[in-house]
Structure formats: C-alpha cells, structure tokens
C-alpha cells in the first residue's frame, strides 16, 4: 500500500509541475522530464502508432544532460521491427 501511495504522490507532483505550462506540448514535455529526472532515466520516449501506415513515430522525447536525442531517427518505424525486437 505504501508503494501505491508513493507512486500516486509522484504522479500528482508531475501533473502539478506540468500544469504550470500553457500548451499541451509543453505540459507533456514537462511531465516526461519530471519522470525522467525522478527515476534517474537517461531518456523517455512517447510513440504514437499509425495503423494505416503500420508504423510508429517518436512524438515526444526527454533526454538527460549529455544524452543524444534520437527523435529524428525514430520516425515512421515499421511495426514489424518492433514486434521482432520484443519477441526475442
């Protein structure tokens, strides 16, 4: 139960931080920045799938200081490649 409460507090703090920004894009970027820093991650991605193209696009990315972004390289990624990677 303590773990659930801890996660709820972190999520609430991330939402509070994100709501200090005006646009949805700024809010999403702040939300993933907050989580990335909180969990000590090098990067966080958000992908959006397009069934019509059978592909996915990296639409949001946060990187820690010194980490090279990959957002431009992760556009129109064929879904079969992802399935293959995770089925190994």
VMD Tcl script that draws the C-alpha trace (Angstrom):
set ca {
  {0.00 0.00 0.00}
  {2.86 2.39 0.79}
  {4.26 1.86 -2.71}
  {0.95 2.78 -4.34}
  {0.70 5.94 -2.25}
  {4.29 6.85 -3.16}
  {3.52 6.43 -6.88}
  {0.34 8.48 -6.55}
  {2.29 11.29 -4.89}
  {4.89 11.28 -7.66}
  {2.22 11.31 -10.37}
  {0.38 14.16 -8.65}
  {3.61 16.17 -8.37}
  {4.38 15.54 -12.06}
  {0.88 16.71 -13.02}
  {1.20 19.79 -10.83}
  {4.52 20.61 -12.46}
  {3.15 20.06 -15.98}
  {0.12 22.25 -15.35}
  {2.43 25.24 -14.87}
  {2.79 25.27 -18.67}
  {0.31 26.66 -21.18}
  {0.25 24.28 -24.13}
  {-0.33 20.52 -24.23}
  {3.09 20.01 -25.87}
  {4.83 21.93 -23.09}
  {2.85 20.02 -20.48}
  {3.74 16.62 -21.95}
  {7.41 17.60 -22.22}
  {7.44 18.73 -18.59}
  {5.63 15.58 -17.45}
  {8.18 13.25 -19.07}
  {11.08 15.48 -17.90}
  {9.81 15.23 -14.33}
  {9.56 11.43 -14.51}
  {12.91 11.06 -16.22}
  {14.67 13.04 -13.53}
  {12.68 11.39 -10.73}
  {13.55 7.83 -11.78}
  {17.09 8.66 -12.91}
  {16.47 7.72 -16.54}
  {18.69 8.66 -19.48}
  {15.70 9.21 -21.74}
  {11.94 8.81 -22.03}
  {10.08 8.35 -25.29}
  {6.44 8.63 -26.26}
  {5.46 6.93 -29.51}
  {2.24 7.29 -31.48}
  {1.15 4.41 -33.66}
  {-0.41 4.80 -37.09}
  {-2.22 1.61 -38.08}
  {-2.82 2.94 -41.59}
  {0.96 3.12 -42.22}
  {1.71 0.14 -39.95}
  {4.31 2.39 -38.33}
  {5.03 4.35 -35.18}
  {6.53 7.81 -34.64}
  {8.50 9.17 -31.71}
  {6.47 12.28 -30.94}
  {7.99 13.26 -27.59}
  {11.40 12.62 -26.11}
  {13.20 13.81 -23.00}
  {16.93 13.21 -22.60}
  {19.15 13.75 -19.58}
  {22.07 16.13 -19.92}
  {24.73 14.73 -22.24}
  {22.42 12.18 -23.89}
  {21.99 12.46 -27.66}
  {18.39 12.68 -28.85}
  {17.01 10.05 -31.23}
  {13.62 11.58 -32.02}
  {14.54 12.41 -35.62}
  {15.74 8.85 -36.23}
  {12.64 7.25 -34.71}
  {10.03 8.37 -37.23}
  {7.93 6.06 -39.39}
  {9.35 2.95 -37.69}
  {7.79 -0.18 -39.14}
  {5.76 -2.05 -36.51}
  {7.21 -5.38 -37.68}
  {10.66 -4.27 -36.50}
  {9.31 -3.55 -33.02}
  {7.47 -6.88 -32.86}
  {10.66 -8.66 -33.89}
  {12.72 -6.85 -31.22}
  {10.35 -7.73 -28.38}
  {9.62 -11.30 -29.41}
  {13.23 -12.43 -28.99}
}
mol new
graphics top color blue
foreach p $ca { graphics top sphere $p radius 0.5 }
foreach p [lrange $ca 0 end-1] q [lrange $ca 1 end] { graphics top cylinder $p $q radius 0.2 }
display resetview
